[in-house]
Amino acid sequence: RFCHRRWKFDYAWPHTSPPVALEIEGGFWTSGRHTRGKGFLGDIEKYNSATLGGWRVFRCTPQQLESGEILEFLRQLFEK
């Protein structure tokens, strides 16, 4: 959780510098919450608030998580 809104990330590493979050964006082929107006706008507000709070937010699809593609990005980040 972060911010006064008590938003949650799907995955978070709050003790890294800067803190890192991973959001899995689903439902884009089925008109899920992340692609409909209110949900999309809420996500933008959440991600911008996180950025202002010093978070580094990565976004991926469920397929990128399952294949390990996003894990490679995170591995590179954490190795720096």
Rosetta constraint file for C-alpha pairs under 8 A:
AtomPair CA 1 CA 6 HARMONIC 5.18 0.50
AtomPair CA 1 CA 7 HARMONIC 5.19 0.50
AtomPair CA 1 CA 8 HARMONIC 4.39 0.50
AtomPair CA 1 CA 9 HARMONIC 6.85 0.50
AtomPair CA 2 CA 6 HARMONIC 5.30 0.50
AtomPair CA 2 CA 7 HARMONIC 5.64 0.50
AtomPair CA 2 CA 8 HARMONIC 6.61 0.50
AtomPair CA 2 CA 50 HARMONIC 7.65 0.50
AtomPair CA 3 CA 7 HARMONIC 6.68 0.50
AtomPair CA 3 CA 49 HARMONIC 7.58 0.50
AtomPair CA 3 CA 50 HARMONIC 7.67 0.50
AtomPair CA 3 CA 53 HARMONIC 7.82 0.50
AtomPair CA 7 CA 46 HARMONIC 7.24 0.50
AtomPair CA 9 CA 21 HARMONIC 6.26 0.50
AtomPair CA 9 CA 22 HARMONIC 6.55 0.50
AtomPair CA 9 CA 23 HARMONIC 6.06 0.50
AtomPair CA 10 CA 21 HARMONIC 7.53 0.50
AtomPair CA 10 CA 22 HARMONIC 6.00 0.50
AtomPair CA 10 CA 23 HARMONIC 5.20 0.50
AtomPair CA 10 CA 24 HARMONIC 6.60 0.50
AtomPair CA 11 CA 21 HARMONIC 5.72 0.50
AtomPair CA 11 CA 22 HARMONIC 5.05 0.50
AtomPair CA 11 CA 23 HARMONIC 6.74 0.50
AtomPair CA 12 CA 19 HARMONIC 7.61 0.50
AtomPair CA 12 CA 20 HARMONIC 5.82 0.50
AtomPair CA 12 CA 21 HARMONIC 4.27 0.50
AtomPair CA 12 CA 22 HARMONIC 6.20 0.50
AtomPair CA 13 CA 19 HARMONIC 5.75 0.50
AtomPair CA 13 CA 20 HARMONIC 5.10 0.50
AtomPair CA 13 CA 21 HARMONIC 6.19 0.50
AtomPair CA 14 CA 18 HARMONIC 7.89 0.50
AtomPair CA 14 CA 19 HARMONIC 4.49 0.50
AtomPair CA 14 CA 20 HARMONIC 6.23 0.50
AtomPair CA 14 CA 21 HARMONIC 7.72 0.50
AtomPair CA 15 CA 19 HARMONIC 5.92 0.50
AtomPair CA 16 CA 20 HARMONIC 6.73 0.50
AtomPair CA 18 CA 54 HARMONIC 6.44 0.50
AtomPair CA 18 CA 55 HARMONIC 6.11 0.50
AtomPair CA 18 CA 56 HARMONIC 6.64 0.50
AtomPair CA 19 CA 54 HARMONIC 7.00 0.50
AtomPair CA 19 CA 55 HARMONIC 5.03 0.50
AtomPair CA 19 CA 56 HARMONIC 6.20 0.50
AtomPair CA 20 CA 55 HARMONIC 5.67 0.50
AtomPair CA 20 CA 56 HARMONIC 4.79 0.50
AtomPair CA 20 CA 57 HARMONIC 5.93 0.50
AtomPair CA 20 CA 58 HARMONIC 7.65 0.50
AtomPair CA 21 CA 55 HARMONIC 6.92 0.50
AtomPair CA 21 CA 56 HARMONIC 6.18 0.50
AtomPair CA 21 CA 57 HARMONIC 4.75 0.50
AtomPair CA 21 CA 58 HARMONIC 6.10 0.50
AtomPair CA 22 CA 57 HARMONIC 5.84 0.50
AtomPair CA 22 CA 58 HARMONIC 4.80 0.50
AtomPair CA 22 CA 59 HARMONIC 5.74 0.50
AtomPair CA 22 CA 60 HARMONIC 7.56 0.50
AtomPair CA 23 CA 57 HARMONIC 7.26 0.50
AtomPair CA 23 CA 58 HARMONIC 6.23 0.50
AtomPair CA 23 CA 59 HARMONIC 4.77 0.50
AtomPair CA 23 CA 60 HARMONIC 6.40 0.50
AtomPair CA 24 CA 59 HARMONIC 5.85 0.50
AtomPair CA 24 CA 60 HARMONIC 5.03 0.50
AtomPair CA 24 CA 61 HARMONIC 5.46 0.50
AtomPair CA 24 CA 62 HARMONIC 6.08 0.50
AtomPair CA 24 CA 65 HARMONIC 7.90 0.50
AtomPair CA 25 CA 34 HARMONIC 6.62 0.50
AtomPair CA 25 CA 59 HARMONIC 6.73 0.50
AtomPair CA 25 CA 60 HARMONIC 5.89 0.50
AtomPair CA 25 CA 61 HARMONIC 5.14 0.50
AtomPair CA 25 CA 62 HARMONIC 6.92 0.50
AtomPair CA 26 CA 32 HARMONIC 6.93 0.50
AtomPair CA 26 CA 34 HARMONIC 6.82 0.50
AtomPair CA 26 CA 61 HARMONIC 6.11 0.50
AtomPair CA 26 CA 62 HARMONIC 6.39 0.50
AtomPair CA 27 CA 31 HARMONIC 5.79 0.50
AtomPair CA 27 CA 32 HARMONIC 3.99 0.50
AtomPair CA 27 CA 33 HARMONIC 6.73 0.50
AtomPair CA 27 CA 34 HARMONIC 6.61 0.50
AtomPair CA 27 CA 35 HARMONIC 7.11 0.50
AtomPair CA 28 CA 32 HARMONIC 5.82 0.50
AtomPair CA 28 CA 34 HARMONIC 6.86 0.50
AtomPair CA 28 CA 35 HARMONIC 5.70 0.50
AtomPair CA 31 CA 35 HARMONIC 5.75 0.50
AtomPair CA 31 CA 36 HARMONIC 6.32 0.50
AtomPair CA 32 CA 36 HARMONIC 6.54 0.50
AtomPair CA 33 CA 38 HARMONIC 7.88 0.50
AtomPair CA 33 CA 39 HARMONIC 5.08 0.50
AtomPair CA 33 CA 40 HARMONIC 7.14 0.50
AtomPair CA 34 CA 39 HARMONIC 5.06 0.50
AtomPair CA 34 CA 40 HARMONIC 4.97 0.50
AtomPair CA 34 CA 43 HARMONIC 7.13 0.50
AtomPair CA 35 CA 39 HARMONIC 6.60 0.50
AtomPair CA 35 CA 40 HARMONIC 5.40 0.50
AtomPair CA 36 CA 40 HARMONIC 5.74 0.50
AtomPair CA 37 CA 41 HARMONIC 6.13 0.50
AtomPair CA 38 CA 42 HARMONIC 6.08 0.50
AtomPair CA 39 CA 43 HARMONIC 6.16 0.50
AtomPair CA 40 CA 44 HARMONIC 6.38 0.50
AtomPair CA 41 CA 45 HARMONIC 6.32 0.50
AtomPair CA 42 CA 46 HARMONIC 6.14 0.50
AtomPair CA 43 CA 47 HARMONIC 6.07 0.50
AtomPair CA 44 CA 48 HARMONIC 6.03 0.50
AtomPair CA 45 CA 49 HARMONIC 6.03 0.50
AtomPair CA 46 CA 50 HARMONIC 6.14 0.50
AtomPair CA 47 CA 51 HARMONIC 6.18 0.50
AtomPair CA 47 CA 57 HARMONIC 7.05 0.50
AtomPair CA 48 CA 52 HARMONIC 6.20 0.50
AtomPair CA 49 CA 53 HARMONIC 6.15 0.50
AtomPair CA 50 CA 54 HARMONIC 6.45 0.50
AtomPair CA 50 CA 55 HARMONIC 5.23 0.50
AtomPair CA 50 CA 56 HARMONIC 7.59 0.50
AtomPair CA 50 CA 57 HARMONIC 7.47 0.50
AtomPair CA 51 CA 55 HARMONIC 4.96 0.50
AtomPair CA 51 CA 56 HARMONIC 6.32 0.50
AtomPair CA 51 CA 57 HARMONIC 7.28 0.50
AtomPair CA 60 CA 64 HARMONIC 6.01 0.50
AtomPair CA 60 CA 65 HARMONIC 6.92 0.50
AtomPair CA 60 CA 70 HARMONIC 6.71 0.50
AtomPair CA 61 CA 65 HARMONIC 6.57 0.50
AtomPair CA 62 CA 66 HARMONIC 6.16 0.50
AtomPair CA 63 CA 67 HARMONIC 6.02 0.50
AtomPair CA 64 CA 68 HARMONIC 6.06 0.50
AtomPair CA 64 CA 69 HARMONIC 5.08 0.50
AtomPair CA 64 CA 70 HARMONIC 5.63 0.50
AtomPair CA 65 CA 69 HARMONIC 6.29 0.50
AtomPair CA 65 CA 70 HARMONIC 5.67 0.50
AtomPair CA 65 CA 71 HARMONIC 6.93 0.50
AtomPair CA 68 CA 72 HARMONIC 6.56 0.50
AtomPair CA 69 CA 73 HARMONIC 7.02 0.50
AtomPair CA 70 CA 74 HARMONIC 6.40 0.50
AtomPair CA 71 CA 75 HARMONIC 5.98 0.50
AtomPair CA 72 CA 76 HARMONIC 6.24 0.50
AtomPair CA 73 CA 77 HARMONIC 6.28 0.50
AtomPair CA 74 CA 78 HARMONIC 6.11 0.50
AtomPair CA 75 CA 79 HARMONIC 6.11 0.50
AtomPair CA 76 CA 80 HARMONIC 6.69 0.50
